[in-house]
């Protein structure tokens, strides 16, 4: 029987909630090349391997009953990043994935409405933000470059896409409002702070 390369490593990482992307070699390449074989192997033991359309991999969770306490923190963190980019009139995708970020320069503590959102999920200071980012690193959504600098990885699209959907739903243009519609579809939404 032909064994699947890196199976143990891939399984261990994915079962802990990690998302394998292009930065995760050689596991990423082997999953790209032999996705159907890995999907069949995992399906036989009751696990669904997902290949996201942005080319990263994760296990589909059947346990929607229990939401990790970090998920609301990640959602608020992510929403603030998207909202900040939108308020600046920047292309959101380019803003998120086209640069590195310094934790000390993040917009999360710059507006009262951001502070109110963060308090709701018990994020009170930069140390709490770093804890959120550390969890995002453990699941393959960010990569630390230095103690204060990080960048978003391709698997962050999983939550990023949801933030964009929510932004678009909240900004649904009325009939005849084509300027707003095109700005939203391009990932740019201007709103007053």
N, C-alpha and C positions, 0 to 999 in steps of 0.2 A: 504494500500500500504506500502511495506517495504521501509523505507527511507535509503539512503546511509549514513553511519557514516562519520563524519568529512567533509561532502560535501562542506559546506561554506568555511571552512579553505582551503581545497584542491583547490577549484575553485579560491579563492582570490589569493592564492600564484601562481598558475600556470598561471593565466591570466596576472600577472605582469611579466611573463617571467622566473619565478623561476623553477628550476628543482628539483623534489623531489627524494631523494636518501635514503640510509639506515640510515643516520644521522637524518632523519626527521620523527621520530616516534611520534604518532602512524599512521600518514597519509601514510607513506611508506608501512607498513604492510597491511593496509586495501586495498590499491591499488593493492598490490601483490595478495591478496586473492580474490579480487572482480573486477579485471581489466575489464572483459567483461561488467559488469554492469555499471561501471563508463564510459567506452568508449561509450556504447550505450546511456547513459544519455547525455553525452556531444555531441555526434553525432546528437542527436535530436535537439540540439540548434545550430548546425552548427560548432561545434568545434571538432577537431581531437585530441584525447588523444594518445600520443605515448609512448610505452614501449620500451625503447632502449634495445638492446641485452645485455648490461652491467647492466641491472636491475636498471634503473632510469626512471622517468616519466617527460614529458613536453607536452605542447600544440604545435602542428604543426602550424607554422605561415603561413597564406595565404597571408600576406602582404609583399611580397618580394620586392615591389616597394620602400619601405622606409627602409633604412639601418640605424640603430641607430649609432650615432657618436662614441659610445663606441666600436662597433664591430671591426673596423680596429685597434684600440688600443689593444683590447684583442687578435686579430690575431697576431699582431707584438710581443706583450708580450709573447705569447705562442710559436711562431716560435723561438724566441731567446732562450727560455728554452729548446726546443727540439734540436736546433742547438748546444747549449752549451753541452748538454749531449752527442750528437753524436760526437762532436769534442773531447770529453774526452774518446771516445770508450766505453761509459757506455750503458748498456741496458736501453733504453729510458723509457720504462714503469716503470721499477723499480726505476729509478732516479726520475721520476715525482711523483709517488704514494707511494714510499717507504720511504719517509723522510719528515721532516718539513723544512721550509725555513725561513731564516731571510731576511727581505726586504733589510737591509743594506749590505747583502752579495750576493745579486743577481748579475748575470753576465751582466746585461743590459747596464751598463756604462763602461765595461771593454775593449771593442773593438770599433774602429772607425766605422766599418760597422754596429755594433749594434746601435751606436749613430746616424748614418745617418738614419737608419730605424725608430728609435724612433722620430727623428725630423720630419719625414714625417707625423707622426700622432700626432704631437704636445705634445709629452712626453719629457720633458726637465730635470726633476730631480726626486729625490726620492718621493717627494710629489705627483707628477703626477703618478708615479708607484703605490703609495698607493691608489690614486683615481681609477685606473684601477682595483686594487685588491678589493676595496670596492664595485665596481660594480659587480665584479665576485662573491663576497659574496652575494650580493642581489639576484643573479640568481642561487645560490646554487652550484657554482663551486669551491669555496675555503671556508675555515673556519679559522678565526683568532683565534689563541691560546693565544697570548699576543699582546701588541701594535706593536711589530716588527716581530712576528713569525706567520706563517700560514702553512696550508697544503692544498693540492689539494683534492677535493672530487670526488667521482665516476662520477658524471655528467660532470666533466671536460672532460671526454672521448669524448663528443660531438665535441669539438673543437680539442682536442688532436688527435683524429683519422684523422681529416682532415689534420693536420700538418704532420702526418706520411705519409698520402697519397701523399702530395705534396713533401715530402722528397724523397719518393720512386720514384715518377715520375721524379724528377730532377736527380736522381741517377740511372736511368734505365741502367743496365749493357749491354754491347755489347755482341754479341754471343760469348760464350766460356769464359765469365768472371764469373765463378761460385763462386769464393771467395767473390766478391762484392755482388752477389745476396744473398748468405746466410747471410752475415752481415746485409743487409737491412731487410731481412725477420725476423731476430731476433731482429730488432729494434736498431741495432748498426751500425752507419755510421761514419767512420773516415774521416775527412776532415781537411786540413790545415787551420789555422786561417787566 
